[in-house]
Amino acid sequence: MKIKILYEDEYILALDKPSGLLVHSDGRSKEETLVDWINENYPDLKEVGEEQVLQNGEKIKRPGIVHRLDKETSGVIIVAKTKEAHTFLKKQFQDRKIEKIYNAVIWGNFSADKMEGIIEKPIGRSAGDFRKWSSENGAKGELREAVTEYKVLGNIPPNPPYIKGGTKNTNKEISQGFSYLEVKPKTGRTHQIRVHLKSISHPVICDKLYASKQICDGSQSCLNFSRLALHALSIKLELPNGTHIKIESPLPPEFENAIRQLMDF
């Protein structure tokens, strides 16, 4: 397994997680995880961080892990290299001092008065599917505060008649509109961005959990995506020595391709 190191110093390791890779074991799958890579390449980190108890009761170590990304989300993830750095970073996350920026490509277009906004809806467990979380009426369990900011960076309307330059559009596959977003989660709930965008009827393209009826076959009908169109673009944080840094993950090729298509309309 090859993992790109985006940044490293005495306190942290910033990794570029690919889509399709679990951060740590879920207790069900036997597939390789990011934690396996960390254990192999940074064995001294095994005692950094905290254990997590899975739903099946299994306890797993999470060496240096201070936050997580969903399996299908790509992008930057931070690993602490010392216990002191782990405690320092964890407090920053708890105090909401760390700024994370994601890019997402979603189904549909926003009206002119909603090209940027804030989604402020508490999140609880889905009543109908144990794998899901929900910000809709009927969510069960503890409802936890969740806040997500978004801004539309580009879009394609449904069935656009023309592409840039006035050329007539002959592509019949673009039957739905798409939008390209910058997203800033202000809280860190599980699936937060996916749940919030679903709640406003703009689910992420190729979200097989929250938009399972939408097409996801790599065709132009879904902007050639065959993976979740959500990428952790950057993270801004303070190091234990007081230095403030911003670490960025390059956009994957499938995002670059989607942006080129978006810019044609």
C-alpha positions, 0 to 999 in steps of 0.5 A: 500500500502506497500512502503519500505524506503531505507534511511531517515534523516532530509533532504530526504526520499529514497523509493523503488518504485515497478513496476506498481506504478505511482509516481503521478496522470496523470489526467486520471487514478484513481489508487493509486500513490506514492504521495498518500502514501507520503500524508498518511505517511508524511502529513507535506510534502504537501507544499514541492515541486512544482505543476505540470500542466498536459496535461489536464490543471489540477494542481497537488501537488507533495509533496517532489518529485524532480525527477520521475520514469516511472510507470513500472520502479522500484527502488530508488526515492528521496523525499525531506522533507523540502523546502530547501532540495528540492531546494538544490536537484533540483539544483543538478539535474539541474547541473547534479551532481547527479549520477543515475545507472539503470539496464536494460535487453534488446533485442539483443546482441552488437558487440565486439566493442560496449560493452560499449558506449555513446548514444548522441541523442536529444529527442523530441515528437514522430510525430506518437504517443502522448504518445511517445518520440523520438530521430529519424528523424522526432521528433517534438517540441523542441529537447532537449539534451540527453546523456546516457552511457551504459555498457554490463554486460552479454548476451545470444546469439540467439539460443545458442547451449550450456549452461555453462559447455558444456551441450547442450541447449535444450530450444527452447524458446530462439530464440532471444539474450538478454543483461544485461546492466548498464545504466547511464543517464547523462540528465533526459529526459522523457523515456530517457533510453527507447527511446535511447535503442530503437533508437539503435535497442535494446529496453528494454524487456517488453517495451509495448510502445517502443517495442509493437510487442515483446513478453512479457508473462512471458515465457522464450522467454522474460527471464520470464519478464512480466514487464518493465525490467528497474530498478533504482539501485542506486543514489549518491547525496550530502545532504545539510549538505555536506555529500555525500551518495549512496543509492541502491535498491535491484534487484527485484526477476525477475531481479535476475532470469534473471541474473541467466539465463544470467550467464548460457550461 
